[in-house]
Amino acid sequence: METVIKRLLVLILILICIVFISGCTEEPTGEVTKIDEVTTALPTTASIQTTIVQPTAKTYKIGDVLSNDKIEFIVHSARKTYYISDFAELKTGFMYLIVDFSIKNLNYEDGYNFNPNDVEVEDNNHYTYTYSWDSSSLSKYFDMTIIELSRTKRGELAFEVPKDADEFTFILKSSIWGKSLVYVNLGNIPNPPETKSVNLEIDSVNYNWYDYGMVIEGKTGTGAIYSVSLAVENAGNLPLIPLYDMKITHDGSTIFSKSDQSGLLFSSIPPGNKESDTISLLMVNIDEPGTYDIEVKVKEKGETTVLDMATKEINVG
């Protein structure tokens, strides 16, 4: 009898252990649990949510005075151009964006070191462009420099940008601003129209006439025209490499005609510049005295459109 009672007690203890263990294996309830004094929530799958916070960088505008008590930074203007110098050559489909800006040293006793690589521009398609080495041809080139305490330096940098991009942002990348960059909206900068325009003048004609003083072979003298001196003004906004069509007439008859003659210029004429040029004719013979009409037409190298024409009358003999 005693043995039966012991077996019943053991069976009851086994059942109690089974019930206790099954109670310890229930699913998490989502209540807060503290681990090493760190409060941690154990959410159920249905309660998990994701929130993405997008940081926004403030964008300034042209003329804003930006300061962080270390330097003062101002973008003064921005413009587009097709030409900087004869030594600068643009890639096809590109043009120059030129930005005028200044930096003042407010706090660096040993001077603030500026490097042109500290800035860049971004277009409306989010492509960025570093400064062009052609910037060195600018008369106000902002080169690498040290800005002394309380001093301001101002200059320009050129960036090669696509012609089909209009909206631009100027970015200062200097590390003194911390992890963020400084953005200045340059706005919409339309492309200037591509214009080719020339003002042409004939300054002088180099010629001579020799009078025999007697009739020789039915003539009383002989002469020649050697060269024509020109003043060529590039009134457009693109560099110009001129070619000339030349004609000399006498009494309605053409005694000399030649197209696509080069002058003595070995480089292009910059926009807005006026240059002297000379057409060498070697020697155009003149058999009789009288009035001779010189006509010169100018066009762009590689093109046929006449941009301007000039005439001059000379009396020979």
Residue frames relative to the residue before (quaternion, step in Angstrom):
aa qw qx qy qz dx dy dz
M 1.0000 0.0000 0.0000 0.0000 0.00 0.00 0.00
E 0.6509 0.5238 -0.3025 0.4586 3.55 0.99 -0.93
T 0.6304 0.5371 -0.3285 0.4542 3.57 1.02 -0.71
V 0.6392 0.5247 -0.3240 0.4594 3.64 0.96 -0.76
I 0.6529 0.5117 -0.3216 0.4567 3.59 0.95 -0.85
K 0.6400 0.5219 -0.3360 0.4529 3.61 0.98 -0.83
R 0.6554 0.5138 -0.3219 0.4504 3.59 0.96 -0.84
L 0.6369 0.5223 -0.3334 0.4587 3.63 1.02 -0.75
L 0.6431 0.5235 -0.3281 0.4525 3.59 0.99 -0.80
V 0.6431 0.5154 -0.3205 0.4670 3.60 0.99 -0.85
L 0.6465 0.5201 -0.3214 0.4563 3.60 0.97 -0.86
I 0.6467 0.5142 -0.3263 0.4593 3.61 0.96 -0.85
L 0.6475 0.5175 -0.3213 0.4579 3.64 0.96 -0.81
I 0.6334 0.5292 -0.3293 0.4587 3.60 1.01 -0.80
L 0.6615 0.5048 -0.3137 0.4574 3.62 0.94 -0.87
I 0.6363 0.5250 -0.3356 0.4548 3.60 1.00 -0.82
C 0.6477 0.5198 -0.3197 0.4561 3.66 0.95 -0.80
I 0.6398 0.5278 -0.3309 0.4501 3.60 0.99 -0.83
V 0.6576 0.5065 -0.3093 0.4641 3.59 0.92 -0.89
F 0.6572 0.5176 -0.3112 0.4509 3.62 0.94 -0.88
I 0.6712 0.5017 -0.3008 0.4552 3.62 0.90 -0.92
S 0.6562 0.5051 -0.3232 0.4581 3.65 0.91 -0.83
G 0.6303 0.5297 -0.3382 0.4558 3.60 1.08 -0.60
C 0.6661 0.5119 -0.3051 0.4485 3.63 1.08 -0.58
T 0.6934 0.4815 -0.2841 0.4546 3.67 1.15 -0.25
E 0.3463 0.7392 -0.5137 0.2640 3.64 1.09 0.52
E 0.6285 -0.5452 0.4118 0.3717 3.64 -1.31 0.45
P 0.5985 -0.5554 0.4234 0.3925 3.68 -1.27 0.54
T 0.3747 -0.7567 0.5007 0.1904 3.55 -1.04 0.82
G 0.5337 -0.6332 0.4153 0.3766 3.66 1.28 -0.15
E 0.4500 0.6874 -0.4617 0.3343 3.60 1.20 0.20
V 0.5740 -0.5998 0.4421 0.3395 3.62 -1.24 0.53
T 0.0864 -0.7789 0.6208 0.0224 3.50 -1.04 0.96
K 0.3047 -0.7528 0.5585 0.1689 3.59 -0.98 0.87
I 0.0059 -0.7799 0.6252 -0.0281 3.53 -0.88 1.07
D 0.8256 -0.1214 0.0347 0.5500 3.56 -0.51 1.23
E 0.6900 -0.5129 0.2480 0.4465 3.51 0.93 1.05
V 0.5680 0.5378 -0.4004 0.4774 3.55 1.28 0.41
T 0.3176 -0.7669 0.5299 0.1738 3.57 -0.63 1.11
T 0.0059 -0.8101 0.5841 -0.0501 3.53 -0.69 1.12
A 0.2776 -0.7517 0.5770 0.1576 3.56 -0.96 0.91
L 0.1918 -0.7546 0.6150 0.1247 3.54 -1.08 0.72
P 0.0798 -0.8446 0.5282 0.0360 3.60 0.22 1.25
T 0.4956 -0.5954 0.5302 0.3446 3.48 -1.27 0.40
T 0.6926 -0.4909 0.3309 0.4121 3.58 -1.24 0.45
A 0.6703 0.5273 -0.3047 0.4241 3.60 0.91 -0.86
S 0.7182 0.4685 -0.2626 0.4424 3.61 1.10 -0.59
I 0.5088 0.6562 -0.4270 0.3581 3.67 1.25 -0.10
Q 0.0178 0.7822 -0.6217 0.0373 3.62 -0.91 1.01
T 0.2482 -0.7621 0.5828 0.1338 3.58 -1.15 0.70
T 0.0569 -0.7872 0.6140 0.0104 3.57 -0.84 1.01
I 0.1444 -0.7905 0.5933 0.0482 3.60 -0.70 1.15
V 0.1577 -0.7834 0.5969 0.0714 3.57 -0.69 1.09
Q 0.2123 -0.7875 0.5702 0.0984 3.59 -0.62 1.15
P 0.3132 -0.7499 0.5452 0.2057 3.63 -0.59 1.08
T 0.1814 -0.7804 0.5903 0.0981 3.58 -1.00 0.75
A 0.2609 -0.7512 0.5891 0.1436 3.57 -0.98 0.96
K 0.4440 -0.6998 0.4925 0.2657 3.54 -0.83 0.98
T 0.2052 -0.7693 0.5959 0.1048 3.55 -1.00 0.87
Y 0.2503 -0.7795 0.5617 0.1195 3.54 -0.82 1.06
K 0.3935 -0.7128 0.5306 0.2357 3.57 -1.28 0.00
I 0.6887 -0.4621 0.3538 0.4324 3.54 -1.33 0.28
G 0.7732 0.3267 -0.2633 0.4754 3.56 -0.91 0.97
D 0.5339 0.6152 -0.4170 0.4033 3.61 1.20 -0.30
V 0.3052 -0.7279 0.5854 0.1851 3.57 -1.06 0.85
L 0.0887 -0.8198 0.5657 -0.0033 3.58 -0.39 1.26
S 0.0738 0.8081 -0.5757 0.1005 3.57 -0.74 1.05
N 0.1068 -0.7711 0.6234 0.0730 3.54 -1.16 0.72
D 0.6019 -0.5847 0.3188 0.4406 3.58 1.25 0.60
K 0.6590 0.4516 -0.3205 0.5089 3.58 1.28 0.17
I 0.7705 -0.0647 0.0308 0.6334 3.53 1.01 -0.86
E 0.2934 -0.7016 0.6152 0.2076 3.52 -1.36 0.31
F 0.0978 -0.8234 0.5581 -0.0301 3.57 -0.75 1.10
I 0.0432 0.7968 -0.5986 0.0698 3.60 -0.80 1.05
V 0.2061 -0.7176 0.6491 0.1459 3.56 -1.07 0.83
H 0.2581 -0.8202 0.4988 0.1087 3.56 -0.56 1.19
S 0.7940 -0.1609 0.1395 0.5694 3.61 0.93 -0.80
A 0.1129 -0.7596 0.6334 0.0951 3.53 -1.36 0.20
R 0.0338 0.7962 -0.6017 0.0543 3.56 -1.03 0.78
K 0.3480 -0.7087 0.5701 0.2273 3.56 -1.33 0.27
T 0.0342 0.7854 -0.6176 0.0239 3.54 -1.15 0.61
Y 0.4292 -0.6986 0.5145 0.2509 3.55 -1.26 0.47
Y 0.7929 0.2728 -0.1052 0.5346 3.58 1.20 -0.32
I 0.0940 -0.7638 0.6350 0.0678 3.54 -1.14 0.77
S 0.7593 -0.2301 0.1715 0.5841 3.58 0.84 -0.98
D 0.6628 -0.4976 0.3775 0.4132 3.55 -1.32 0.17
F 0.6707 0.5009 -0.2964 0.4599 3.57 1.18 -0.48
A 0.6510 0.4815 -0.3050 0.5014 3.58 1.31 -0.10
E 0.0445 -0.8073 0.5882 -0.0179 3.56 -0.80 1.01
L 0.3229 -0.7698 0.5271 0.1592 3.56 -0.67 1.15
K 0.4880 -0.6076 0.5329 0.3296 3.53 -1.23 0.52
T 0.6122 -0.5599 0.4111 0.3779 3.57 -1.16 0.61
G 0.8055 0.2488 -0.2059 0.4969 3.57 -0.90 0.98
F 0.6701 0.4697 -0.2907 0.4959 3.60 1.30 0.08
M 0.0716 -0.7549 0.6473 0.0766 3.52 -1.37 0.25
Y 0.5560 -0.6186 0.4409 0.3374 3.55 -1.29 0.15
L 0.1435 -0.7113 0.6799 0.1059 3.52 -1.18 0.80
I 0.1062 -0.8113 0.5747 0.0170 3.58 -0.60 1.15
V 0.1242 -0.8005 0.5861 0.0172 3.55 -0.75 1.15
D 0.2051 -0.7624 0.6086 0.0797 3.55 -0.93 1.05
F 0.1593 0.7985 -0.5598 0.1537 3.62 -0.59 1.13
S 0.2096 -0.7740 0.5854 0.1193 3.56 -1.27 0.35
I 0.1531 -0.7614 0.6254 0.0759 3.54 -1.29 0.56
K 0.1207 -0.7787 0.6133 0.0534 3.57 -0.97 0.95
N 0.3507 -0.7275 0.5558 0.1970 3.56 -0.93 0.94
L 0.1465 -0.8269 0.5412 0.0438 3.58 -0.50 1.21
N 0.8549 0.1963 -0.0170 0.4799 3.58 0.98 -0.74
Y 0.6239 0.5616 -0.3515 0.4145 3.64 1.17 -0.25
E 0.3137 -0.7905 0.4985 0.1679 3.56 -0.27 1.26
D 0.7153 0.4208 -0.2481 0.4998 3.59 1.06 -0.68
G 0.6367 -0.5320 0.3263 0.4529 3.57 1.28 0.10
Y 0.3525 -0.7131 0.5666 0.2149 3.55 -1.16 0.66
N 0.2904 -0.7753 0.5426 0.1421 3.58 -0.74 1.10
F 0.0855 -0.7954 0.5992 0.0316 3.57 -0.59 1.16
N 0.0689 -0.7631 0.6425 0.0127 3.52 -1.10 0.89
P 0.5248 -0.6546 0.4335 0.3288 3.64 -0.82 0.87
N 0.6013 0.5596 -0.3568 0.4449 3.58 1.20 -0.42
D 0.5256 0.6326 -0.4084 0.3960 3.61 1.29 -0.07
V 0.7511 0.3220 -0.1913 0.5437 3.61 1.25 -0.24
E 0.0215 0.7675 -0.6407 0.0006 3.53 -1.32 0.42
V 0.3053 -0.7241 0.5737 0.2309 3.57 -1.28 0.15
E 0.2088 -0.7538 0.6139 0.1069 3.53 -1.24 0.64
D 0.3033 -0.7640 0.5378 0.1873 3.59 -0.88 0.89
N 0.7192 -0.4642 0.3088 0.4146 3.56 -1.31 0.09
N 0.6526 0.4660 -0.3194 0.5049 3.61 1.28 -0.15
H 0.5158 -0.6929 0.3670 0.3453 3.58 1.37 0.30
Y 0.4349 0.6237 -0.5098 0.4024 3.57 1.12 0.70
T 0.2357 -0.7798 0.5650 0.1307 3.58 -1.00 0.79
Y 0.1568 -0.7869 0.5951 0.0460 3.55 -1.20 0.70
T 0.3146 -0.7230 0.5840 0.1927 3.54 -0.93 0.93
Y 0.6744 -0.5127 0.3327 0.4143 3.55 -1.24 0.35
S 0.4515 -0.6820 0.5129 0.2606 3.55 -1.19 0.67
W 0.5303 -0.6216 0.4746 0.3274 3.56 -1.08 0.71
D 0.5455 0.6092 -0.3984 0.4154 3.59 1.22 -0.34
S 0.4553 0.6935 -0.4399 0.3439 3.59 1.28 -0.22
S 0.6002 0.5981 -0.3591 0.3912 3.58 1.09 -0.68
S 0.6294 0.5297 -0.3358 0.4588 3.60 1.25 -0.30
L 0.5173 0.6303 -0.4208 0.3976 3.58 1.27 -0.13
S 0.5049 -0.6566 0.4648 0.3129 3.59 -1.01 0.80
K 0.7536 0.3137 -0.1799 0.5490 3.63 1.20 -0.51
Y 0.1273 0.8438 -0.5085 0.1147 3.55 1.11 0.75
F 0.2685 -0.7480 0.5901 0.1422 3.59 -0.87 1.05
D 0.0812 -0.8387 0.5385 0.0000 3.55 0.12 1.32
M 0.6767 -0.4168 0.3871 0.4675 3.57 -1.34 0.02
T 0.1417 0.8089 -0.5474 0.1607 3.58 -0.72 1.04
I 0.3549 -0.6727 0.5958 0.2580 3.53 -1.37 0.20
I 0.2005 -0.7805 0.5853 0.0900 3.56 -0.73 1.11
E 0.3602 -0.7629 0.4984 0.1995 3.56 -0.54 1.16
L 0.6819 -0.4983 0.3538 0.4018 3.53 -1.28 0.51
S 0.8438 0.1232 -0.1575 0.4980 3.56 -0.99 1.05
R 0.5892 0.5542 -0.3813 0.4475 3.61 1.25 0.19
T 0.2526 -0.7476 0.5985 0.1384 3.56 -1.28 0.60
K 0.0611 -0.7682 0.6355 0.0487 3.56 -1.05 0.79
R 0.1066 -0.7939 0.5987 0.0030 3.51 -1.05 0.91
G 0.1815 0.7874 -0.5744 0.1310 3.55 -1.07 0.70
E 0.4459 -0.6757 0.5264 0.2599 3.52 -1.38 -0.14
L 0.0915 -0.7480 0.6525 0.0799 3.52 -1.30 0.57
A 0.2882 -0.7526 0.5711 0.1559 3.56 -1.12 0.74
F 0.1193 -0.7698 0.6257 0.0410 3.54 -1.10 0.84
E 0.3395 -0.7172 0.5672 0.2205 3.59 -0.95 0.86
V 0.0352 0.8125 -0.5749 0.0900 3.56 -0.53 1.23
P 0.5944 -0.5757 0.4103 0.3832 3.63 -1.14 0.50
K 0.5605 -0.6186 0.4409 0.3298 3.56 -1.10 0.71
D 0.7047 0.4764 -0.2715 0.4503 3.60 1.09 -0.67
A 0.5851 0.5413 -0.3875 0.4632 3.61 1.25 0.23
D 0.1643 -0.8257 0.5375 0.0475 3.59 -0.81 1.05
E 0.7471 0.3682 -0.2041 0.5144 3.58 0.94 -0.88
F 0.0028 0.8197 -0.5710 0.0449 3.57 -0.85 0.99
T 0.1618 -0.7459 0.6387 0.0975 3.52 -1.29 0.60
F 0.2736 -0.7488 0.5858 0.1458 3.56 -0.93 0.97
I 0.1268 -0.8256 0.5497 0.0080 3.58 -0.73 1.09
L 0.1950 -0.7435 0.6305 0.1084 3.54 -0.94 1.00
K 0.1845 -0.8355 0.5148 0.0539 3.57 -0.57 1.20
S 0.3409 0.7769 -0.4853 0.2114 3.60 1.23 0.05
S 0.5031 -0.6954 0.4327 0.2758 3.57 -0.91 0.96
I 0.5340 0.6419 -0.4240 0.3507 3.62 1.14 -0.28
W 0.6243 0.5312 -0.3470 0.4557 3.57 1.23 -0.26
G 0.5703 -0.5873 0.3941 0.4177 3.57 1.21 0.09
K 0.7930 -0.3052 0.2233 0.4777 3.55 -1.15 -0.59
S 0.6774 0.4907 -0.3031 0.4566 3.61 1.11 -0.54
L 0.3861 -0.6851 0.5681 0.2423 3.54 -1.32 0.39
V 0.3880 -0.6842 0.5558 0.2689 3.55 -1.30 0.26
Y 0.1338 -0.8088 0.5721 0.0241 3.58 -0.72 1.13
V 0.0444 -0.7759 0.6292 0.0066 3.56 -0.91 0.99
N 0.3275 -0.7588 0.5356 0.1734 3.54 -0.61 1.18
L 0.2587 -0.7872 0.5452 0.1266 3.58 -0.64 1.15
G 0.4661 -0.7010 0.4280 0.3289 3.56 1.28 -0.15
N 0.6678 -0.4602 0.3911 0.4351 3.53 -1.32 -0.31
I 0.0514 -0.7968 0.6019 -0.0118 3.57 -0.65 1.12
P 0.2238 -0.8081 0.5282 0.1338 3.62 -0.13 1.21
N 0.5406 -0.6080 0.4677 0.3455 3.54 -1.19 0.54
P 0.4274 -0.6608 0.5325 0.3117 3.61 -0.92 0.74
P 0.5557 -0.6076 0.4298 0.3705 3.62 -1.03 0.63
E 0.4239 -0.6844 0.5283 0.2699 3.56 -1.04 0.76
T 0.0256 0.8228 -0.5631 0.0725 3.57 -0.36 1.24
K 0.0967 -0.7499 0.6522 0.0537 3.53 -1.11 0.85
S 0.1663 0.7791 -0.5744 0.1881 3.53 -0.50 1.25
V 0.0673 -0.8095 0.5830 -0.0166 3.58 -0.93 0.94
N 0.1605 -0.7268 0.6569 0.1204 3.53 -1.20 0.71
L 0.0778 -0.8324 0.5482 -0.0238 3.57 -0.48 1.27
E 0.0013 0.7788 -0.6270 0.0198 3.58 -1.00 0.89
I 0.3145 -0.6950 0.6059 0.2258 3.57 -1.20 0.60
D 0.2838 -0.7879 0.5254 0.1503 3.56 -0.48 1.19
S 0.7916 -0.1681 0.1622 0.5646 3.57 0.80 -0.99
V 0.2547 -0.7266 0.6158 0.1670 3.53 -1.37 0.34
N 0.2746 -0.7651 0.5653 0.1405 3.56 -0.82 1.01
Y 0.2305 0.7611 -0.5672 0.2141 3.59 -0.48 1.23
N 0.0984 -0.7786 0.6085 0.1174 3.57 -1.33 0.09
W 0.1691 -0.7506 0.6285 0.1140 3.56 -1.38 0.22
Y 0.1365 -0.7854 0.6007 0.0603 3.53 -0.86 0.98
D 0.2063 -0.7816 0.5821 0.0878 3.58 -0.68 1.20
Y 0.3948 -0.7457 0.4902 0.2186 3.54 -0.61 1.17
G 0.3693 -0.7126 0.5066 0.3150 3.58 1.04 -0.77
M 0.7599 0.1546 -0.1167 0.6205 3.56 1.34 -0.01
V 0.5494 -0.5986 0.4584 0.3602 3.55 -1.21 0.25
I 0.0103 0.7814 -0.6222 0.0461 3.53 -0.74 1.14
E 0.8316 -0.0753 -0.0059 0.5502 3.55 -0.64 1.18
G 0.7306 -0.4511 0.2329 0.4567 3.55 0.94 0.91
K 0.6943 0.4211 -0.2717 0.5166 3.61 1.29 0.09
T 0.3601 -0.7294 0.5410 0.2134 3.55 -1.18 0.60
G 0.8071 -0.0183 0.0124 0.5900 3.59 1.25 -0.03
T 0.1995 -0.7619 0.5999 0.1408 3.55 -1.32 -0.05
G 0.0725 -0.8124 0.5782 0.0187 3.58 -1.18 0.48
A 0.1521 -0.7746 0.6058 0.0992 3.53 -1.35 -0.03
I 0.2565 -0.7089 0.6317 0.1807 3.57 -1.30 0.54
Y 0.2344 -0.8345 0.4926 0.0776 3.58 -0.68 1.14
S 0.8114 -0.1129 0.1193 0.5610 3.57 0.89 -0.86
V 0.2537 -0.7355 0.6089 0.1545 3.54 -1.35 0.36
S 0.2183 -0.7827 0.5722 0.1111 3.58 -0.78 1.06
L 0.1429 -0.8216 0.5517 0.0111 3.57 -0.85 1.06
A 0.2048 -0.6936 0.6642 0.1896 3.51 -1.41 0.30
V 0.0583 -0.8186 0.5703 -0.0351 3.57 -0.54 1.21
E 0.0800 -0.7990 0.5960 0.0105 3.58 -0.62 1.16
N 0.2730 -0.7412 0.5918 0.1607 3.56 -0.84 1.02
A 0.0968 -0.8310 0.5477 0.0071 3.57 -0.25 1.31
G 0.5724 0.5794 -0.3867 0.4326 3.60 1.26 0.16
N 0.5129 -0.6388 0.4692 0.3298 3.56 -1.27 -0.32
L 0.6168 0.4749 -0.3607 0.5137 3.57 1.24 0.50
P 0.5572 -0.5889 0.4437 0.3820 3.62 -1.07 0.55
L 0.2291 -0.7926 0.5595 0.0797 3.55 -1.06 0.82
I 0.0733 -0.7355 0.6716 0.0519 3.56 -1.01 0.91
P 0.1884 -0.8521 0.4780 0.0997 3.61 -0.08 1.25
L 0.0924 -0.7171 0.6856 0.0850 3.48 -1.37 0.58
Y 0.2562 -0.8003 0.5332 0.0977 3.58 -1.10 0.70
D 0.2162 -0.6951 0.6664 0.1612 3.50 -1.28 0.67
M 0.1179 -0.8280 0.5482 -0.0056 3.56 -0.71 1.13
K 0.0576 0.7832 -0.6176 0.0436 3.56 -1.06 0.81
I 0.1007 -0.7621 0.6376 0.0505 3.57 -1.12 0.85
T 0.0444 -0.8058 0.5904 -0.0127 3.58 -0.79 1.04
H 0.0586 -0.7682 0.6372 0.0201 3.54 -1.31 0.59
D 0.8360 -0.0492 -0.0295 0.5458 3.55 -0.69 1.18
G 0.7353 -0.4409 0.2264 0.4623 3.57 0.97 0.88
S 0.6642 0.4739 -0.3080 0.4893 3.60 1.25 -0.08
T 0.4000 -0.7081 0.5327 0.2342 3.55 -1.03 0.84
I 0.1500 -0.8066 0.5676 0.0695 3.58 -0.70 1.09
F 0.7890 0.0591 -0.0496 0.6095 3.59 1.28 -0.26
S 0.1220 0.7740 -0.6139 0.0957 3.58 -1.02 0.85
K 0.1627 0.7749 -0.5980 0.1241 3.54 -0.94 0.94
S 0.2564 -0.7792 0.5583 0.1242 3.58 -1.02 0.87
D 0.8439 0.2373 -0.1676 0.4511 3.52 -1.42 0.33
Q 0.2803 0.7579 -0.5348 0.2472 3.54 0.85 0.99
S 0.3254 -0.7311 0.5668 0.1961 3.54 -0.99 0.86
G 0.3888 -0.6855 0.5565 0.2631 3.50 -1.20 0.56
L 0.6984 -0.4549 0.3410 0.4348 3.55 -1.18 -0.52
L 0.4701 0.6689 -0.4533 0.3550 3.61 1.25 0.01
F 0.2183 -0.7841 0.5698 0.1134 3.54 -0.95 0.91
S 0.7473 0.2549 -0.1868 0.5845 3.58 1.26 0.06
S 0.6465 -0.5308 0.3781 0.3967 3.55 -1.29 0.17
I 0.4466 -0.6382 0.5490 0.3031 3.54 -1.35 0.28
P 0.4005 -0.7335 0.4884 0.2512 3.63 -0.59 1.06
P 0.6197 -0.5274 0.4145 0.4075 3.60 -1.18 0.45
G 0.8145 0.2521 -0.2059 0.4803 3.55 -0.97 0.94
N 0.6307 0.5469 -0.3348 0.4371 3.59 1.25 -0.14
K 0.2281 -0.7394 0.6184 0.1370 3.52 -1.26 0.56
E 0.0513 -0.8220 0.5664 -0.0296 3.55 -0.68 1.13
S 0.4038 -0.6655 0.5655 0.2723 3.54 -1.29 0.44
D 0.0146 -0.7895 0.6131 -0.0251 3.53 -1.00 0.83
T 0.1838 -0.7856 0.5851 0.0824 3.55 -1.20 0.53
I 0.2130 -0.7407 0.6240 0.1291 3.52 -1.00 0.90
S 0.2197 -0.7774 0.5788 0.1114 3.55 -0.65 1.13
L 0.1777 -0.8037 0.5635 0.0701 3.59 -0.76 1.09
L 0.4117 -0.6761 0.4699 0.3907 3.58 1.34 -0.09
M 0.6656 -0.4575 0.3139 0.4992 3.61 0.13 -1.18
V 0.0955 -0.7650 0.6361 0.0310 3.56 -0.64 1.19
N 0.3441 -0.7822 0.4862 0.1827 3.57 -0.43 1.25
I 0.1394 -0.7548 0.6376 0.0659 3.56 -1.17 0.80
D 0.2400 -0.8230 0.5056 0.0969 3.56 -0.62 1.16
E 0.8052 0.1426 -0.0788 0.5701 3.60 1.12 -0.37
P 0.5334 -0.6306 0.4498 0.3399 3.57 -1.08 0.67
G 0.3767 0.7249 -0.5282 0.2315 3.54 -1.27 0.34
T 0.6578 -0.4958 0.3985 0.4034 3.55 -1.36 -0.32
Y 0.0743 -0.7848 0.6153 0.0089 3.53 -0.94 1.00
D 0.2472 -0.7768 0.5680 0.1136 3.55 -0.96 0.96
I 0.1808 -0.7761 0.6001 0.0706 3.55 -0.80 1.10
E 0.0242 -0.7937 0.6075 -0.0180 3.60 -0.81 1.03
V 0.0195 -0.7904 0.6117 -0.0248 3.56 -0.90 1.03
K 0.0997 -0.7633 0.6365 0.0469 3.55 -0.96 0.94
V 0.1916 -0.7889 0.5759 0.0959 3.57 -0.99 0.83
K 0.0209 0.7747 -0.6310 0.0360 3.56 -1.11 0.78
E 0.5840 -0.5709 0.4436 0.3692 3.55 -1.30 0.26
K 0.5686 -0.5996 0.4396 0.3521 3.56 -1.03 0.80
G 0.8040 0.2471 -0.2121 0.4975 3.55 -0.88 1.01
E 0.7182 0.3764 -0.2459 0.5310 3.62 1.28 -0.02
T 0.4233 -0.7265 0.4933 0.2230 3.55 -1.26 0.40
T 0.5351 0.6455 -0.4041 0.3656 3.60 1.22 -0.32
V 0.3501 -0.7251 0.5564 0.2052 3.57 -0.84 1.02
L 0.2738 -0.7953 0.5262 0.1252 3.57 -0.70 1.11
D 0.7802 -0.1370 0.0828 0.6047 3.61 1.12 -0.57
M 0.1868 -0.7704 0.6017 0.0981 3.54 -1.29 0.40
A 0.0620 -0.7856 0.6150 0.0262 3.59 -1.11 0.71
T 0.1238 -0.7864 0.6024 0.0582 3.58 -1.13 0.67
K 0.0205 -0.7815 0.6235 0.0103 3.54 -1.23 0.53
E 0.2617 -0.7634 0.5756 0.1323 3.57 -0.99 0.86
I 0.0548 -0.7886 0.6122 0.0188 3.57 -0.94 0.91
N 0.2629 -0.7434 0.5943 0.1584 3.55 -1.14 0.66
V 0.1283 -0.8162 0.5633 0.0118 3.53 -0.52 1.25
G 0.8196 0.2508 -0.1960 0.4764 3.60 -0.95 0.91
